[in-house]
Amino acid sequence: MGAPRVFVGMFSTLIVFAIASYFINGSFITTFFETIGAAILLQVGYFAVVLFMVWQAAETRHSFLESEQPTRTGLPSDDMSRPAVGFEQSPPIGS
């Protein structure tokens, strides 16, 4: 998800929260502080989710690298003695 979409979603959520908070409390000051608190909670939650996704990707990459031995092409292979498909040796020119 791109940054503009995140910002639009965050601001939309905060606007809806502020309107609901004002109708519940009837006070601009209370609504302001509650909306600031909600913005902080949104940022902490967003940071935690991004941190988790980075950690999960690193764990997946680490487990893949530990389980597979890289080959000449960088891809895992069971048999290094046979040529890759589509790369058979062609006969010499002129024969």
C-alpha atoms as a printed R data frame, in Angstrom:
   type eleno elety resid chain resno       x       y       z
1  ATOM     1    CA   MET     A     1   0.000   0.000   0.000
2  ATOM     2    CA   GLY     A     2   1.446   3.344  -1.029
3  ATOM     3    CA   ALA     A     3   1.960   6.331   1.244
4  ATOM     4    CA   PRO     A     4  -0.824   8.514  -0.244
5  ATOM     5    CA   ARG     A     5  -3.359   5.759   0.288
6  ATOM     6    CA   VAL     A     6  -2.202   5.269   3.890
7  ATOM     7    CA   PHE     A     7  -2.473   9.000   4.613
8  ATOM     8    CA   VAL     A     8  -5.948   9.272   3.092
9  ATOM     9    CA   GLY     A     9  -7.104   6.253   5.096
10 ATOM    10    CA   MET     A    10  -5.584   7.583   8.300
11 ATOM    11    CA   PHE     A    11  -7.055  11.069   7.914
12 ATOM    12    CA   SER     A    12 -10.462   9.672   6.961
13 ATOM    13    CA   THR     A    13 -10.454   7.484  10.043
14 ATOM    14    CA   LEU     A    14  -9.460  10.405  12.256
15 ATOM    15    CA   ILE     A    15 -12.161  12.660  10.802
16 ATOM    16    CA   VAL     A    16 -14.859  10.040  11.393
17 ATOM    17    CA   PHE     A    17 -13.475   9.451  14.898
18 ATOM    18    CA   ALA     A    18 -13.462  13.190  15.653
19 ATOM    19    CA   ILE     A    19 -17.059  13.626  14.471
20 ATOM    20    CA   ALA     A    20 -18.241  10.646  16.525
21 ATOM    21    CA   SER     A    21 -16.272  11.830  19.556
22 ATOM    22    CA   TYR     A    22 -17.778  15.311  19.333
23 ATOM    23    CA   PHE     A    23 -21.320  13.928  19.159
24 ATOM    24    CA   ILE     A    24 -20.652  11.687  22.156
25 ATOM    25    CA   ASN     A    25 -18.853  14.281  24.340
26 ATOM    26    CA   GLY     A    26 -20.068  17.614  23.007
27 ATOM    27    CA   SER     A    27 -16.713  19.240  23.770
28 ATOM    28    CA   PHE     A    28 -14.168  20.463  21.246
29 ATOM    29    CA   ILE     A    29 -11.260  20.187  23.683
30 ATOM    30    CA   THR     A    30 -12.065  16.593  24.676
31 ATOM    31    CA   THR     A    31 -12.587  15.701  21.021
32 ATOM    32    CA   PHE     A    32  -9.232  17.259  20.106
33 ATOM    33    CA   PHE     A    33  -7.282  15.317  22.737
34 ATOM    34    CA   GLU     A    34  -9.086  12.053  22.014
35 ATOM    35    CA   THR     A    35  -8.378  12.481  18.282
36 ATOM    36    CA   ILE     A    36  -4.689  13.131  19.013
37 ATOM    37    CA   GLY     A    37  -4.667   9.940  21.109
38 ATOM    38    CA   ALA     A    38  -6.313   8.018  18.279
39 ATOM    39    CA   ALA     A    39  -3.723   9.347  15.815
40 ATOM    40    CA   ILE     A    40  -0.905   8.167  18.086
41 ATOM    41    CA   LEU     A    41  -2.527   4.736  18.420
42 ATOM    42    CA   LEU     A    42  -2.909   4.508  14.632
43 ATOM    43    CA   GLN     A    43   0.772   5.319  14.124
44 ATOM    44    CA   VAL     A    44   1.913   2.818  16.758
45 ATOM    45    CA   GLY     A    45  -0.287   0.133  15.213
46 ATOM    46    CA   TYR     A    46   0.935   0.899  11.703
47 ATOM    47    CA   PHE     A    47   4.564   0.775  12.871
48 ATOM    48    CA   ALA     A    48   3.971  -2.544  14.639
49 ATOM    49    CA   VAL     A    49   2.385  -4.095  11.537
50 ATOM    50    CA   VAL     A    50   5.225  -2.911   9.273
51 ATOM    51    CA   LEU     A    51   7.802  -4.179  11.775
52 ATOM    52    CA   PHE     A    52   6.050  -7.568  11.894
53 ATOM    53    CA   MET     A    53   5.951  -7.818   8.086
54 ATOM    54    CA   VAL     A    54   9.674  -7.023   7.834
55 ATOM    55    CA   TRP     A    55  10.466  -9.594  10.525
56 ATOM    56    CA   GLN     A    56   8.310 -12.228   8.792
57 ATOM    57    CA   ALA     A    57   9.980 -11.594   5.414
58 ATOM    58    CA   ALA     A    58  13.432 -11.845   6.994
59 ATOM    59    CA   GLU     A    59  12.501 -15.118   8.725
60 ATOM    60    CA   THR     A    60  11.146 -16.572   5.478
61 ATOM    61    CA   ARG     A    61  14.275 -15.556   3.580
62 ATOM    62    CA   HIS     A    62  16.549 -16.886   6.310
63 ATOM    63    CA   SER     A    63  14.775 -20.263   6.462
64 ATOM    64    CA   PHE     A    64  14.857 -20.537   2.645
65 ATOM    65    CA   LEU     A    65  18.569 -19.810   2.521
66 ATOM    66    CA   GLU     A    66  19.287 -22.360   5.257
67 ATOM    67    CA   SER     A    67  17.213 -25.121   3.647
68 ATOM    68    CA   GLU     A    68  18.386 -24.774   0.033
69 ATOM    69    CA   GLN     A    69  21.898 -24.949  -1.353
70 ATOM    70    CA   PRO     A    70  22.406 -22.365  -4.103
71 ATOM    71    CA   THR     A    71  23.516 -23.604  -7.513
72 ATOM    72    CA   ARG     A    72  25.287 -21.938 -10.402
73 ATOM    73    CA   THR     A    73  22.054 -20.247 -11.422
74 ATOM    74    CA   GLY     A    74  21.121 -19.271  -7.867
75 ATOM    75    CA   LEU     A    75  18.149 -21.651  -7.921
76 ATOM    76    CA   PRO     A    76  17.889 -24.908  -5.990
77 ATOM    77    CA   SER     A    77  18.524 -28.066  -7.998
78 ATOM    78    CA   ASP     A    78  18.761 -31.774  -7.198
79 ATOM    79    CA   ASP     A    79  21.094 -32.744 -10.038
80 ATOM    80    CA   MET     A    80  23.917 -30.470 -11.138
81 ATOM    81    CA   SER     A    81  25.241 -32.919 -13.746
82 ATOM    82    CA   ARG     A    82  22.474 -32.504 -16.306
83 ATOM    83    CA   PRO     A    83  22.179 -29.328 -18.369
84 ATOM    84    CA   ALA     A    84  19.336 -26.906 -17.896
85 ATOM    85    CA   VAL     A    85  16.298 -27.412 -20.116
86 ATOM    86    CA   GLY     A    86  16.595 -25.467 -23.352
87 ATOM    87    CA   PHE     A    87  20.369 -25.148 -23.120
88 ATOM    88    CA   GLU     A    88  21.469 -28.380 -24.762
89 ATOM    89    CA   GLN     A    89  24.747 -28.119 -26.662
90 ATOM    90    CA   SER     A    90  24.198 -27.593 -30.387
91 ATOM    91    CA   PRO     A    91  26.388 -29.310 -32.997
92 ATOM    92    CA   PRO     A    92  29.358 -27.329 -34.347
93 ATOM    93    CA   ILE     A    93  28.708 -25.079 -37.346
94 ATOM    94    CA   GLY     A    94  29.536 -26.695 -40.677
95 ATOM    95    CA   SER     A    95  29.182 -30.313 -39.638
